[in-house]
Every structure is written in C-alpha cells, then in structure tokens.
Amino acid sequence: GLNIRQTPLTHTIAFPRFVTTDFDEGSIITIYNQQGLCCGAAIFQNQNLALTAFGDDPTTPAIDGMTEGEPLQFRVFNPETGKAFALEIVYDDQMPQDGAFVNHGLSAVKEMKVTCMDEIADLGLHVSVYPNPSSGVFQVSTLPVRQLADQSGFDWEISNTHGSIVATGDNHSEAFTIDLSNHPKGIYFLKIKHRGWQTVEKLVVQ
C-alpha cells in the first residue's frame, strides 16, 4: 500500500550487493521525505539494487516528493516479521551526489548500518498551513511532538523556488501568521527548524 507519486524529477541511489548483506530477501527498502511521505521503494532480491526517489512536482500545490537538497532518509521493512528499521548510510564520494536529493541525481551506497526504528517513530514537527493556496497570508500552526513540550521556540525561513530566502523569523507560540502578499505569486517553501528537527511545507501564493 505504498502510494508513490511518480513525478518527472528523479534521483537514483545504487545499493551494491555487498552492502545489503543484512537484508532478508523480499525486504522493501523505502525512502521518505521530511513530511514522512514515501518517495520511492524497491524490493531486495539478493542482487544489486537501484532505488529511484521522486522529487516534488513544482506544478502541484501539495508536496508530492523530495525537495532539492533535502536529506534522503531510508528505511527497510521486512514483510515477514513486520519490523521496520532506519538505515544509516555512508555514500560513495566518487559519485556525483551524496545523501541529498538532487533532480537527475545519482548516488551510491558505500556502507550502511541498520538502526532500530523505535527511536525515530515520532520524529519531527507536525505543521499545518491554511489557507493554502492563499492570496499571501498563511496561518501556520505547529503541533510539537512529546520531546518538544518545553516549547523553547523555533526558527523559520521561507525560500522561493530559486532557493533565495525571502523571509525569516522565530517563534515561541504554536501558531503564527506569515504574510507573503507583497511577494510575487508562485511557490514558496516554509522551513521550520527546532533543535535538530526540521520540516518543510510548500506554500502557494495565487
């Protein structure tokens, strides 16, 4: 039941046979973006594996894939045991890309280790933005996970599709307003950072 949007933007990650010795045949290797959306999957069959990660389609308002420069986060799921694990990966520096999503990118895994999923089951900030698309004023509300109960505040920044930062701020409450009505219409990315976590939302100004 993995619902993967096949977008025109792709990044291929090669898993050579020698790094996958810990995997059981039939395991599913998946890649997730920071929203927890599955952006690619492949089934391990005791041979070299190439996994394609799909990028965010800039023509749609929803985030439907990885955004440029976003870290690739891999999990491996064993359907027989029902267990999922996170993968910590060392990339081959002879290849053009490493562990960040780049359109038409190519990365290869040099070594990896499997880490327990329990620790990362509840990562990140849950962010909702409404209305989206809007004429420029967005209400942002964050639902912190348990670890963030101290509400020590977080930083946010907004960039356009060229990667230029158009607005920044910091916030100590769970809800705030962003006003982009004096910026050109189009797509923007809101990145919220709290300690080590970050999450990205796509904003559409119409």
Secondary structure, DSSP 8 states (H G I E B T S, - for coil): -------S-EEEEEE-GGG-TT--TT-EEEEE-TTS-EEEEEE--SS-EEEEEEB--TTSSS--SB-TT-B-EEEEEETTTTEEEEEEEEE-TTSS--SB--TTEEEEEEEEEEEESGGGTT-S-EEEEESSSBSSEEEEEEE--GGGTT---EEEEEEETTS-EEEEEEESSSEEEEE-TTS-SEEEEEEEEETTEEEEEEEEE-
